[in-house]
Amino acid sequence: MSQEGYDKLIAELKHLESVERPKASAAIAEARDKGDLSENSEYDAAKEAQGHLEAKINQLKLAISEAKIVDTSRLSTDAVQILSKVEMTNMANKAKMAYTIVSESEANLREGKISITTPIAQGLLNHKVGDEVEVKIPRGTIKLRIDKITVG
């Protein structure tokens, strides 16, 4: 994982614990004050929302505890690996694409970041500039030529 991705996880965890958790507790208290809990759907909804929030907090804590930060200065551009930015050409339609291969928690297609677990990333790993790789995707197989590898 990149330092940037790790910092985002830490910031999100702090926000959930310091802002969202107190909001959830306040919503439960407010709903509880409305009387009979056995028929109080607002209370049930607030408790369920709190459960989802706590699950998200626990998931983030686990991701942070298991995270390994990659020193990008030590990465090579010889072959595709995690945190490589890969520029490639789809050989069928000559479309140019560029993706950065990141950890699952950092993936964001709008930012051009794909998870290392995706078929495209798996197909590109360990290949070099000029290599043509066939990648099985849900719609079939595509042939990609690696044009450039950079870091980050």
Residue pairs with C-beta under 8 A, 6 or more apart in sequence:
1 67
1 68
1 69
1 70
1 102
1 103
1 105
1 106
2 69
2 70
2 72
2 83
2 102
2 103
2 106
2 152
3 69
3 72
4 106
5 102
5 103
5 105
5 106
6 64
6 67
6 69
8 106
9 60
9 63
9 64
9 67
9 105
10 64
12 60
13 57
13 60
13 61
13 64
16 53
16 56
16 57
16 60
17 57
20 53
21 53
21 57
24 46
24 49
24 50
24 53
25 50
27 46
27 49
27 50
28 43
28 46
28 47
28 50
30 46
31 40
31 42
31 43
31 45
31 46
32 40
32 43
34 40
34 42
34 43
37 43
63 105
67 103
70 82
70 83
72 83
72 151
72 152
75 81
75 83
75 84
75 151
77 84
77 149
77 150
77 151
78 128
78 149
79 125
79 126
79 127
79 128
79 149
80 86
80 101
80 124
80 125
80 126
80 127
80 128
80 146
80 149
81 101
81 125
81 126
82 101
82 102
82 103
82 116
83 100
83 101
83 102
83 151
83 152
84 100
84 101
84 124
84 149
84 150
84 151
85 98
85 99
85 100
85 149
85 150
85 151
85 152
86 98
86 99
86 100
86 101
86 124
86 146
86 148
86 149
87 96
87 97
87 98
87 146
87 147
87 148
87 149
87 150
88 96
88 97
88 98
88 99
88 124
88 144
88 145
88 146
88 147
89 95
89 96
89 97
89 144
89 145
89 147
90 96
90 97
90 142
90 143
90 144
91 132
91 142
91 143
91 144
91 145
92 142
92 143
96 147
97 144
98 112
99 112
99 113
99 114
99 120
99 121
100 111
100 112
100 113
100 114
100 152
101 113
101 114
101 115
101 116
101 121
101 124
101 125
102 113
102 114
102 115
102 116
103 115
103 116
104 115
104 116
104 117
106 113
106 115
107 113
107 114
107 115
107 118
114 120
114 121
115 121
116 122
116 125
119 135
119 136
119 137
119 138
120 135
120 137
120 144
122 135
123 133
123 134
123 135
123 136
123 144
124 133
124 135
124 144
124 146
127 133
127 146
128 146
128 149
129 146
129 147
129 148
129 149
130 145
130 146
131 145
131 146
132 143
132 144
132 145
132 146
133 143
133 144
133 146
134 141
134 142
134 143
134 144
135 141
135 142
135 143
135 144
